[in-house]
Amino acid sequence: MEIEKRLFDNLQEFFGFDAFKGDQEAIITNILQKKDTFVIMPTGGGKSICYQLPALMSEGTAIVISPLIALMKNQVDQLRSFGGDDSIAHFLNSSLNKSDITRVRQDVIAGKTKLLYVAPESLAKAENVEFLKLITVSFVAVDEAHCISEWGHDFRPEYRKIRSVINSIGSGIPVIALTATATPKVQSDIRKNLQMNDATMFKSSFNRPNLYYEVRPKRNVVKEIVRFIKNNIGKSGIIYCLSRKKVEEIAEVLSINGIKALPYHAGLDAKTRAETQDKFLMEDVEVIVATIAFGMGIDKPDVRYVIHHDIPKSMEGYYQETGRAGRDGGEGHCLAFYSEKDIEKLTKFMKDKPVSEREIGTQILKEVIDYSESSVCRRKQILHYFGENFDETGCNNMCDNCSSQQTSFDADASLLNVLTFIQQQGEKFDDHHIINVFMGQNNQPISSYKHDTHPLFGAGKEHGVIYWKSLIRQAVLNNFLAKDIDHYGLLMLTESGRRFIENPYGIKFILNKPMDAATEDGGDEPTQQTGGAVDTQLLKMLKELRKKIAKQKGLPPFVIFQDPSLDEMCTHYPITIDELKQIHGVGAGKAMKFGSQFVQLIKQYVEENEIDRPQDLVIKGTANKSALKVSIIQNIDRKIGLEDIAHAKGISYEDLLKEVESIVNSGTKLNLGYFVDEIIDEDRQDEVFDYFRSAEVDSIDQALRDLGSEDYTYEEIQLMRIKFMSELGN
C-alpha cells in the first residue's frame, strides 16, 4: 500500500498525471522490486514513464541506453522541466565536449543525477565503463531494445555488447528492456542477448484504434501529397522518404507551394537538426520531411498524419513510423504510397549484403509487399505480424480496405488443396513455390521436386496469381498456416490447418484488388491532369479562342497550346500568367506570347460561374529537372549532335527527343537546323513543314499515314515536328 501511495504521489508531482495507463503501474512496481522487466508497448503507450518514474524513486542513477541523440535531448529537456533542476537528468554522447563531460560526471558522482542517458557506442568506451563502476546504478533501461536483433528493423551491432558491459559494471543490476515493435522472433532475440529469460514480460496490445491506415498506388505522388496537406491545413504531419535527396526535393516542393515544411536527415549538421525539431515542436513548421532518422526522439502528441512517400523496408519500421501519429488519442491518418519500382530499389540495396542478411531482408520485405497488395483489413495484418489475433470487425472501417467495397470468394476447396499439398509434400516450400504449382509455372525447384507431374500442377491456372496470393496470405492471417520466418518463410501447417483437413467447412476470403501500375512523378514538373473532371464548357471556349489566335497568326491551333494543356486549364482554372506557367506544356515563353487572352477568358468564366478553383491541384514544380533541360539547350546551342548529348547525359536517344520536345512545346526556341539538315534533305523538310502548316492535329502517326511511311521514318517526322513547333510557335 505504501509503495502504491508513493507511486501515485510521484506520478502527480513529477508528471502531473492522476492515473497510470495500461500496465505502467505493474511495470514500475516490478522494476522497483529489482526484477528484470521486459516491456513491449506501442508508441504512444507511455513507455518512458516506465523507467523515468522508478529512476526518480530509486537510490542511485539509472542508466538509459538509447540509440538516438535526438531522443536523449528531448527526454532530458522534459525531465529537467518536470524536476526543475538541470542536474536531475544528463546524457553522455558524441555531441558533448570535454568540459560538458566533466560536468555530467561531477553531477552523477554527487548523486544529483537520477537518469543518465547513454548511446550504446559511448557505453562501451573503456573510460565510461570505469566511471560507471564508481557509482551506484539503480537499474539499466535498454530503450528501443529491438535494435539488438538483426530480425528487428533497426539492427545496431553495438546493442549486442550491452550485456557484457552491464556485467563488467557490477553484478545483480536489474534490467528493463523496452520496445514499441517486436515480433515473436525479435522478442526471443532480446531475451537471449540480454540474458533476461526470467524477466517478467508486459505486452500491451499493438492496436491503435485512432489511426486510419491507407495505401495508395504511387502515381503523381507529389501532387497527391500536396493535395492531402492542403486539405489538412493547420495540422502537424511527418513525411518519410527513403533517400536524403528525395527528402530535400519534397521539402522544397512543399515550401514552393506555400506549406511550412523543413527537411530532416542525418546529412544535416546537429545544430540544424535540433533547430528543425524545435520548430516542429513549437509549431513554427507544419510538416517535417524526413528519412527514418526523424521522430524517434520527438514527443509530439498531436501529429495528425504520417505519409510514407516510399514504402518502408519492414513492417516494424512502418508500424513505428505510423505510430508517431495521434499519440494523444486524437485523429491520426497514416498514408503510404506503394509501387513495385520502390520494391525493386529496396531489393537492389540488399544485393551486396552477405547471404544470411539478404535472406532475412528478403523475408522482412516480403511482409511489407503482402501488406501493401492485400485487400484484407490493414489492422488485422499489422497485429498478426506482431503475434496478435484481431477480428476485423473491430477495425470500425478505420482502414481503406475495410471502408471500401471488397470482393470475396469461396475459399474452402482451394484452401483444402493447398493444406493437403503441404501436408503430403512436407513443410519445405514457401508461398512462391506453392503458387507456381497451382499456376502450372515450371522452374528448377518445381521440376527437382517432380511437382510438374503432381496432379495439382496447373490445377488453379484459371484463377490467376492474385487469387492464389490472396488465398495463401489469408490462410496465414487466419492461422491455418504459419510462416517459419527463421527458415526462408517456409509454410507450416498449424493445429487449425490440420483440423480443417480432417473436417473442412465453408469459408470466404477476400480477393486482392490488382494494384494499378503505379508511375511516380518526381514532382519536378506538373504532370498531366489527373482526377477532377474536365470542364467541357470551358474547354469548348478555349478551343475557339485557340482557333481564333491560330488564324490571326497563320498557325495550326496545336502550335499555340496542345490539347493536354487545354484539358489541364479546364481542371485548374489558372487566372494569372504565373499560374498558367504551372500548366503542363506551358513554359514562360508560351505563357508570355499567347497566355494573356487565355487567363482573361478563364478569369471571366470563373467569376461568372462562381467556380471554386481547386488551387491545391496546381502544384508548382521545383527546378530539379530544369538542370537537365538547361544543359540540353546549351549543348544544342553549341551544335552538338543529339545522340552525343543523350550519351553524355546517360539517357536514351528516345528520352532525349522527349525532353527536347517538352522544351520546345513549353515555348523555348531551339535551333535544330544543324542536326536535322544532316538527316533530312531540304525538299523533304519543306514537304513536312507544309503538311504541319495545314494539319488539324500534330499526330506523328497521322503524318506518317498521310505522307507515306515508306518515304519517312517516325524519327524524321518527330524531328521535323520539333523544328516546326520551335520555329513557328516560339
C-alpha positions in Angstrom: 0.0 0.0 0.0 2.9 2.3 0.9 4.7 1.8 -2.4 1.4 2.3 -4.3 0.8 5.7 -2.5 4.4 6.7 -3.2 3.9 5.8 -6.9 0.8 7.9 -7.3 2.3 10.9 -5.3 5.4 10.8 -7.6 3.3 10.4 -10.7 1.4 13.5 -9.8 4.3 15.5 -8.5 6.7 14.9 -11.4 4.4 14.3 -14.4 1.1 15.9 -13.4 -0.9 12.7 -14.2 -3.7 11.4 -12.0 -3.7 7.8 -13.2 -1.4 5.3 -14.8 -2.0 4.0 -18.3 -2.4 0.2 -19.0 0.4 -1.8 -17.4 2.5 1.2 -16.3 1.9 0.7 -12.5 2.7 -3.0 -12.6 5.9 -2.4 -14.7 7.2 0.3 -12.4 6.5 -1.9 -9.3 8.3 -4.8 -10.9 11.5 -2.7 -11.6 11.3 -1.1 -8.1 11.4 -4.7 -6.7 14.8 -5.1 -8.6 13.3 -7.6 -11.0 14.3 -7.9 -14.7 11.4 -6.4 -16.8 10.6 -6.8 -20.5 8.1 -4.2 -21.8 6.5 -4.4 -25.3 4.3 -1.3 -25.7 3.3 0.5 -28.8 4.4 4.1 -29.5 2.2 6.5 -27.5 1.5 3.9 -24.8 3.7 5.7 -22.3 6.9 3.6 -22.3 9.3 6.3 -21.0 7.4 6.8 -17.7 8.0 3.1 -17.0 11.7 3.8 -16.4 11.7 7.5 -15.6 9.4 7.3 -12.6 11.3 4.3 -10.9 14.6 6.1 -11.6 13.3 9.2 -9.7 12.2 7.0 -6.8 15.3 4.8 -6.6 18.6 5.3 -4.9 21.5 5.9 -7.3 21.4 6.7 -11.0 19.5 4.8 -13.7 21.4 4.2 -17.0 19.2 4.6 -20.0 20.6 3.2 -23.2 19.1 5.0 -26.2 20.1 4.9 -29.9 19.4 8.4 -30.9 20.9 11.7 -29.7 17.6 13.5 -30.6 15.7 11.1 -28.3 18.0 11.8 -25.4 17.9 15.6 -25.8 14.1 15.6 -25.9 13.7 13.4 -22.8 16.4 15.2 -20.8 14.8 18.6 -21.5 11.4 17.2 -20.4 12.8 15.7 -17.2 14.6 18.9 -16.3 11.3 20.9 -16.8 9.4 18.4 -14.6 12.1 18.2 -11.9 13.0 21.9 -12.0 16.7 21.1 -11.7 19.1 20.6 -14.7 21.2 18.1 -12.7 18.3 15.6 -12.5 19.0 14.2 -16.0 22.0 14.2 -18.3 23.2 12.5 -21.4 26.6 11.2 -22.4 27.2 11.0 -26.2 29.4 12.2 -29.0 27.8 15.7 -29.1 29.4 16.7 -25.8 32.8 18.4 -25.4 35.3 17.7 -22.6 34.0 20.3 -20.2 30.4 19.1 -20.7 31.5 15.6 -19.9 33.3 16.7 -16.7 30.2 18.5 -15.5 28.0 15.4 -16.2 30.4 13.2 -14.2 30.5 15.6 -11.3 26.7 15.7 -11.0 26.4 11.9 -11.3 29.1 11.3 -8.6 27.5 14.0 -6.3 24.2 11.9 -6.5 22.3 14.8 -8.1 21.5 12.8 -11.4 18.7 10.3 -11.4 18.8 9.4 -15.1 21.9 9.2 -17.3 21.2 8.7 -21.0 24.0 6.9 -22.9 24.4 6.0 -26.5 25.3 2.3 -26.9 28.6 3.3 -28.6 29.5 5.6 -25.6 28.5 2.9 -23.1 31.2 0.5 -24.4 34.1 3.1 -24.2 36.6 1.9 -21.5 36.7 5.3 -19.7 32.9 5.3 -19.4 32.8 1.7 -18.1 35.4 2.7 -15.5 33.4 5.7 -14.5 30.1 3.8 -14.1 31.9 1.3 -11.8 32.3 4.2 -9.3 28.6 5.0 -9.0 25.5 3.3 -7.6 23.5 2.1 -10.7 19.8 1.7 -9.7 19.0 -0.2 -12.9 19.7 -0.2 -16.6 16.9 0.6 -19.1 17.5 -0.6 -22.7 15.2 1.6 -24.8 14.5 0.6 -28.5 15.5 -2.9 -27.5 14.6 -4.3 -30.9 18.0 -2.9 -32.1 19.6 -6.0 -30.6 18.1 -8.3 -33.2 19.0 -8.5 -36.9 15.4 -9.5 -37.4 14.5 -6.1 -36.0 14.0 -3.2 -38.4 16.8 -1.1 -36.9 19.6 -3.5 -36.1 22.6 -1.9 -34.2 25.6 -4.3 -33.6 26.6 -2.1 -30.6 23.5 -3.3 -28.8 24.9 -6.8 -28.7 27.6 -5.6 -26.3 25.3 -4.1 -23.7 25.1 -7.3 -21.6 28.8 -7.7 -21.2 29.2 -4.0 -20.3 26.5 -4.4 -17.6 28.3 -7.4 -16.2 31.6 -5.6 -16.0 29.9 -2.6 -14.2 28.6 -4.7 -11.4 26.5 -7.8 -10.5 22.8 -8.0 -9.8 21.9 -4.8 -11.7 18.2 -5.2 -12.8 17.5 -4.5 -16.5 14.3 -3.2 -18.1 14.2 -3.7 -21.9 11.6 -1.7 -23.8 10.4 -1.7 -27.4 7.4 -0.5 -29.4 7.8 -3.1 -32.1 8.8 -6.8 -31.6 7.7 -9.8 -33.5 7.9 -13.1 -31.5 11.3 -13.8 -33.2 12.7 -10.4 -32.1 11.3 -10.9 -28.6 13.3 -14.1 -28.2 16.4 -12.5 -29.5 16.1 -9.7 -26.9 15.7 -12.1 -24.0 18.5 -14.3 -25.2 21.0 -11.5 -25.8 20.3 -9.5 -22.6 20.3 -12.8 -20.6 16.9 -12.0 -19.2 15.0 -15.2 -19.8 13.4 -14.9 -16.3 12.2 -11.4 -16.9 8.6 -10.5 -16.2 7.0 -9.7 -19.5 4.4 -7.0 -20.1 2.9 -6.9 -23.5 0.3 -4.3 -24.4 -2.0 -4.6 -27.5 -0.5 -3.2 -30.6 -3.8 -1.9 -31.7 -4.1 1.8 -32.2 -7.8 2.3 -32.8 -7.5 6.0 -33.6 -5.1 5.5 -36.5 -6.6 5.2 -40.1 -4.3 3.1 -42.4 -4.3 3.7 -46.1 -2.1 2.5 -49.0 -2.4 4.1 -52.4 -0.6 3.2 -55.7 2.2 5.6 -56.3 1.0 7.9 -59.2 1.5 11.6 -59.3 2.8 11.2 -55.7 3.9 14.8 -55.2 0.6 16.2 -56.4 -1.3 13.7 -54.1 0.9 14.7 -51.1 0.3 18.5 -51.7 -3.4 17.9 -52.1 -3.6 15.9 -48.9 -1.7 18.5 -46.9 -3.8 21.4 -48.3 -6.9 19.5 -47.2 -5.3 19.3 -43.7 -4.0 22.8 -43.3 -3.0 23.8 -39.7 -2.3 20.1 -38.7 1.1 18.8 -38.0 2.5 16.0 -40.2 5.6 13.9 -41.0 6.5 12.7 -44.5 9.0 9.8 -44.7 11.3 9.3 -47.7 14.0 6.6 -48.2 16.7 8.9 -49.5 18.1 12.3 -48.4 17.8 13.6 -52.0 14.1 12.9 -52.1 13.7 14.5 -48.6 15.3 17.7 -49.9 13.2 17.6 -53.1 9.8 17.1 -51.4 10.5 19.7 -48.7 11.4 22.2 -51.5 8.2 21.5 -53.5 6.0 21.9 -50.3 7.7 25.2 -49.5 7.2 26.5 -53.1 3.5 25.6 -52.7 3.1 27.6 -49.5 3.4 24.8 -47.0 5.7 25.4 -44.0 8.0 22.4 -44.4 11.6 21.6 -43.5 13.8 18.6 -44.4 15.4 16.4 -41.6 18.1 13.8 -42.2 21.4 12.6 -40.9 23.3 14.6 -43.5 22.3 17.9 -41.8 24.5 19.2 -39.0 23.4 18.6 -35.4 22.5 22.3 -34.9 20.2 22.4 -37.9 18.5 19.1 -36.9 17.9 20.4 -33.3 16.5 23.7 -34.6 14.2 21.9 -37.1 13.0 19.6 -34.3 12.3 22.6 -32.0 10.5 24.5 -34.8 8.2 21.4 -35.3 7.5 21.1 -31.6 6.8 24.9 -31.4 4.6 24.7 -34.5 6.6 27.2 -36.5 6.7 24.4 -39.1 3.7 22.3 -40.1 5.4 19.4 -41.9 8.8 17.7 -41.5 10.0 15.7 -44.5 12.5 13.1 -43.1 14.4 10.0 -43.5 13.6 7.4 -40.8 16.2 9.3 -38.6 13.4 11.6 -37.5 10.7 11.1 -35.0 12.1 8.6 -32.5 13.1 11.4 -30.3 10.1 13.5 -30.8 7.4 13.5 -28.1 4.9 15.5 -30.1 1.4 14.1 -29.2 -0.6 15.9 -31.9 1.0 14.7 -35.2 -2.2 14.3 -37.3 -0.8 12.4 -40.3 2.2 10.4 -41.3 2.8 10.0 -45.0 5.2 7.4 -46.5 6.4 8.7 -49.9 8.2 5.4 -50.2 7.1 2.1 -48.7 9.3 1.3 -45.7 11.8 -1.6 -45.6 9.9 -3.5 -42.8 6.6 -3.8 -41.1 8.3 -2.8 -37.8 9.6 0.3 -39.4 6.1 1.1 -40.8 4.4 0.4 -37.5 6.8 2.6 -35.6 6.7 5.5 -38.0 2.9 5.5 -38.4 2.8 5.2 -34.6 4.1 8.8 -34.3 0.6 10.0 -35.4 -2.2 10.6 -32.9 -0.3 9.8 -29.8 -2.8 11.9 -27.8 -5.6 9.6 -28.8 -6.9 12.0 -31.4 -7.1 11.7 -35.2 -4.1 10.1 -37.0 -4.1 9.4 -40.7 -1.4 7.0 -42.0 -1.0 7.2 -45.8 1.6 5.1 -47.7 2.4 5.1 -51.4 3.3 1.8 -52.9 5.0 0.9 -56.2 6.8 -2.1 -57.5 9.6 0.2 -58.5 10.3 1.0 -54.9 10.4 -2.7 -54.1 12.9 -3.2 -56.9 15.1 -0.4 -55.4 15.0 -1.9 -51.9 15.9 -5.3 -53.4 18.8 -3.8 -55.2 20.1 -2.3 -51.9 20.3 -5.9 -50.5 22.2 -7.3 -53.5 25.7 -6.8 -52.0 24.9 -8.0 -48.5 26.0 -11.3 -47.1 23.7 -14.2 -48.0 22.2 -14.6 -44.5 21.5 -10.9 -44.2 20.0 -10.9 -47.7 17.7 -13.8 -46.8 16.5 -12.1 -43.6 16.0 -8.8 -45.5 14.0 -10.5 -48.3 11.7 -12.2 -45.7 11.1 -8.9 -43.9 10.5 -7.0 -47.2 8.0 -9.7 -48.4 5.8 -8.9 -45.4 5.6 -5.3 -46.5 4.7 -6.3 -50.1 2.0 -8.6 -48.9 0.6 -5.9 -46.6 0.6 -3.3 -49.4 -1.0 -5.5 -52.0 -3.6 -7.2 -49.8 -7.3 -6.2 -49.6 -7.7 -7.6 -46.1 -8.2 -5.3 -43.1 -4.8 -3.5 -42.7 -5.2 -3.5 -38.9 -5.6 -7.3 -38.8 -2.5 -7.7 -40.9 -0.3 -5.4 -38.7 -1.5 -7.0 -35.5 -1.0 -10.6 -36.9 2.6 -9.6 -37.8 3.2 -8.8 -34.1 1.7 -12.1 -33.0 -1.7 -10.7 -32.1 -5.0 -12.1 -33.4 -7.6 -9.5 -34.3 -11.2 -9.7 -35.5 -11.5 -7.2 -38.4 -15.0 -6.1 -37.3 -13.2 -4.2 -34.5 -11.4 -2.1 -37.1 -14.6 0.1 -37.4 -13.7 1.0 -41.0 -10.5 2.6 -39.8 -8.6 1.5 -42.9 -9.0 1.9 -46.6 -9.7 -1.9 -47.1 -12.4 -2.1 -44.6 -14.1 1.1 -45.7 -14.1 0.1 -49.4 -16.1 -2.4 -51.5 -14.4 -5.9 -51.2 -14.8 -8.9 -53.4 -15.0 -12.2 -51.6 -14.7 -15.8 -52.9 -15.5 -19.3 -51.6 -12.1 -20.4 -50.5 -12.7 -23.9 -48.9 -11.9 -26.1 -51.9 -8.7 -24.3 -52.8 -7.6 -23.9 -49.2 -8.1 -27.7 -48.7 -6.0 -28.4 -51.8 -3.2 -26.1 -50.5 -3.2 -27.5 -47.0 -3.3 -31.1 -48.2 -0.4 -30.4 -50.7 1.7 -29.1 -47.8 0.8 -32.0 -45.5 1.7 -34.6 -48.2 4.8 -32.9 -49.6 6.3 -31.7 -46.3 6.7 -28.2 -44.8 9.6 -27.2 -47.0 8.1 -24.7 -49.5 7.3 -21.0 -49.4 4.2 -19.3 -50.9 6.0 -18.6 -54.2 6.6 -22.3 -54.8 3.0 -23.3 -53.9 1.6 -20.6 -56.2 3.9 -21.8 -59.1 2.5 -25.3 -58.6 -1.2 -24.3 -58.8 -0.5 -21.8 -61.6 1.5 -24.5 -63.6 4.7 -22.4 -63.7 7.6 -24.8 -64.2 11.1 -23.9 -63.0 14.1 -25.6 -61.5 12.7 -26.1 -57.9 9.4 -27.3 -59.2 10.9 -29.9 -61.5 13.6 -31.0 -58.9 10.7 -32.0 -56.6 8.8 -33.5 -59.5 5.9 -31.1 -58.8 5.4 -30.6 -62.5 4.0 -34.1 -62.6 1.8 -33.6 -59.5 -2.0 -33.9 -60.1 -2.4 -30.3 -58.7 0.2 -28.8 -61.1 -1.6 -26.1 -63.1 -5.0 -27.0 -61.5 -5.7 -23.4 -60.5 -4.4 -21.6 -63.5 -7.8 -20.2 -64.4 -8.0 -18.4 -61.1 -4.9 -16.3 -61.7 -1.9 -15.3 -59.5 -3.8 -12.6 -57.5 -6.3 -15.3 -56.3 -3.6 -17.6 -55.0 -1.7 -14.8 -53.4 -4.9 -13.7 -51.6 -5.7 -17.3 -50.6 -2.2 -18.0 -49.0 -2.0 -14.6 -47.4 -5.3 -15.2 -45.6 -4.6 -18.8 -44.8 -1.6 -17.4 -42.8 -3.7 -14.5 -41.3 -6.4 -16.9 -40.2 -3.8 -19.3 -38.7 -4.4 -22.3 -41.0 -0.7 -21.9 -41.9 2.3 -20.3 -40.2 5.4 -18.9 -41.8 8.7 -20.2 -40.5 10.5 -16.9 -40.7 13.8 -18.4 -39.5 13.8 -20.7 -42.5 13.2 -18.6 -45.5 9.4 -18.2 -44.9 8.6 -21.8 -45.4 4.9 -22.6 -44.8 3.9 -24.9 -41.9 0.6 -26.4 -41.0 -0.9 -25.2 -37.7 -3.3 -27.1 -35.5 -6.2 -25.2 -37.1 -4.9 -26.2 -40.5 -4.8 -29.9 -39.6 -8.3 -29.7 -38.2 -9.5 -28.1 -41.4 -8.1 -31.0 -43.5 -9.9 -33.5 -41.3 -13.1 -31.5 -41.2 -13.4 -28.9 -43.9 -16.1 -26.2 -43.8 -17.3 -23.3 -45.9 -15.1 -20.2 -45.7 -14.9 -17.0 -47.7 -11.7 -15.0 -48.3 -11.2 -11.5 -49.8 -9.7 -11.1 -53.2 -6.9 -8.6 -53.6 -7.6 -5.7 -55.8 -5.0 -5.5 -58.6 -2.6 -2.7 -57.7 -2.7 -0.2 -60.7 0.6 0.1 -62.5 2.0 3.0 -60.5 4.2 5.5 -62.0 5.9 8.0 -59.9 6.2 11.6 -60.9 9.1 13.2 -59.3 7.2 16.3 -58.6 9.7 18.2 -60.7 7.2 19.0 -63.5 3.5 19.3 -63.2 2.1 16.1 -64.7 -0.8 15.6 -67.0 -4.1 16.4 -65.2 -5.4 13.5 -63.1 -8.6 13.4 -61.1 -11.2 16.0 -61.4 -13.5 16.2 -64.5 -12.5 18.5 -67.4 -14.9 21.4 -67.6 -16.2 20.7 -71.1 -18.0 24.1 -71.5 -14.7 26.0 -70.8 -12.8 23.6 -73.0 -15.0 24.5 -75.9 -14.5 28.2 -75.3 -10.7 27.7 -75.0 -10.5 25.7 -78.3 -12.5 28.5 -80.1 -10.0 31.1 -78.7 -7.1 29.0 -79.7 -8.5 28.7 -83.3 -9.1 32.4 -83.5 -5.5 33.2 -82.4 -4.1 30.5 -84.7 -6.0 32.1 -87.7 -4.7 35.5 -86.9 -1.1 34.2 -86.7 -1.4 31.8 -89.6 -0.5 28.8 -87.5 -2.1 25.5 -86.8 -4.0 25.5 -83.4 -1.7 22.9 -81.8 1.2 25.3 -82.1 -0.5 27.7 -79.7 -1.3 25.2 -76.9 -1.6 21.5 -77.2 -4.8 19.6 -76.1 -3.4 18.2 -72.8 -2.5 21.8 -71.8 -6.1 23.0 -72.5 -7.5 20.0 -70.6 -5.4 20.9 -67.6 -6.5 24.6 -67.8 -10.1 23.3 -67.6 -9.4 21.5 -64.3 -7.1 24.0 -62.6 -8.6 27.3 -63.9 -5.4 29.4 -64.0 -6.2 33.1 -63.8 -2.8 34.7 -63.8 0.3 34.2 -66.1 2.2 32.7 -63.1 -0.5 30.1 -62.6 -0.6 29.4 -66.3 3.1 28.7 -66.3 2.4 25.7 -63.9 0.2 24.1 -66.5 1.8 21.1 -68.3 3.4 22.2 -71.6 3.2 25.9 -70.9 6.6 27.4 -70.4 7.4 31.1 -69.7 7.8 31.8 -73.4 4.4 30.4 -74.4 2.7 32.0 -71.4 4.1 35.5 -72.4 3.4 35.0 -76.1 -0.2 33.6 -76.0 -1.2 33.5 -72.4 -2.9 36.8 -71.6 -6.1 36.2 -73.6 -6.5 32.7 -72.2 -6.2 33.7 -68.5 -8.5 36.6 -69.2 -11.2 34.3 -70.6 -10.7 31.8 -67.7 -10.9 34.6 -65.1 -14.1 35.9 -66.5 -15.6 32.4 -66.8 -14.7 31.6 -63.2 -16.3 34.8 -61.9 -19.5 34.4 -64.0 -20.0 30.8 -63.0 -18.8 31.3 -59.3 -16.3 28.5 -59.6 -14.4 27.4 -56.6 -10.9 26.9 -58.0 -9.1 23.8 -56.7 -5.9 25.6 -56.1 -4.3 22.7 -54.2 -4.1 20.9 -57.5 -1.8 23.5 -59.2 1.4 22.1 -58.0 4.4 24.3 -58.6 7.4 22.3 -59.6 11.0 22.7 -58.5 13.9 23.3 -60.7 15.3 19.7 -60.4 14.6 18.6 -64.0 15.4 22.1 -65.3 19.1 21.4 -64.8 18.9 18.7 -67.4 16.8 21.0 -69.7 19.3 23.9 -69.4 22.2 21.6 -70.2 20.3 20.2 -73.3 19.6 23.8 -74.5 23.3 24.8 -74.0 24.5 21.7 -75.9 22.1 22.4 -78.8 23.4 26.0 -78.9 26.9 24.5 -79.3 25.6 22.4 -82.1 26.4 19.0 -80.5 24.7 16.0 -82.1 21.6 14.7 -80.3 23.0 11.2 -80.0 26.1 12.6 -78.4 24.1 14.7 -75.9 22.0 11.6 -75.0 25.1 9.5 -74.4 26.7 12.3 -72.3 23.6 12.6 -70.1 23.2 8.8 -69.7 19.7 8.7 -71.2 18.4 7.0 -74.3 18.0 8.9 -77.6 14.2 8.5 -77.5 14.1 10.0 -74.0 16.3 12.9 -75.2 13.9 13.6 -78.0 11.0 13.6 -75.5 12.9 16.2 -73.4 13.7 18.3 -76.5 10.0 18.1 -77.4 8.9 19.2 -74.0 11.4 22.2 -74.1 10.0 23.3 -77.4 6.3 22.7 -76.6 6.7 24.8 -73.5 7.8 27.8 -75.5 11.6 27.8 -75.9 13.1 28.2 -79.3 15.8 25.7 -80.3 17.9 25.9 -83.4 18.0 22.3 -84.5 18.7 23.0 -88.2 22.4 21.8 -87.9 21.2 18.3 -86.8 18.0 18.0 -89.0 19.8 19.1 -92.1 22.2 16.2 -91.8 19.4 13.7 -91.7 16.7 15.1 -93.9 17.2 16.9 -97.3 15.7 20.3 -97.9 12.8 19.2 -100.2 11.6 16.6 -97.8 11.8 19.1 -94.9 9.7 21.6 -96.9 7.1 18.9 -97.6 6.8 18.0 -93.9 6.6 21.7 -92.9 3.8 22.3 -95.4 2.0 19.3 -94.1 2.1 20.5 -90.5 1.1 24.0 -91.5 -2.3 22.8 -92.7 -2.7 19.9 -90.3 -5.6 19.8 -87.8 -3.7 17.7 -85.4 0.0 17.2 -84.6 0.0 13.4 -84.6 3.2 11.8 -85.9 1.3 8.5 -86.7 -1.3 10.5 -88.8 1.6 12.4 -90.6 3.2 9.0 -91.4 0.0 7.7 -92.9 -0.7 10.9 -94.9 2.9 11.4 -96.1 3.7 7.7 -96.6 5.6 5.6 -94.2 7.8 4.2 -97.0 9.2 7.8 -97.5 9.7 8.8 -93.9 10.7 7.3 -90.6 8.9 8.0 -87.3 12.1 9.7 -86.0 12.3 12.1 -89.1 8.7 13.2 -88.6 9.3 13.7 -84.9 12.4 15.8 -85.5 10.6 17.9 -88.2 7.6 18.4 -85.8 10.0 19.6 -83.1 11.7 22.0 -85.6 8.3 23.2 -86.8 7.0 23.9 -83.3 10.2 25.7 -82.4 10.3 28.0 -85.4 6.6 28.8 -85.8 5.3 28.6 -82.2 8.1 30.2 -80.2 
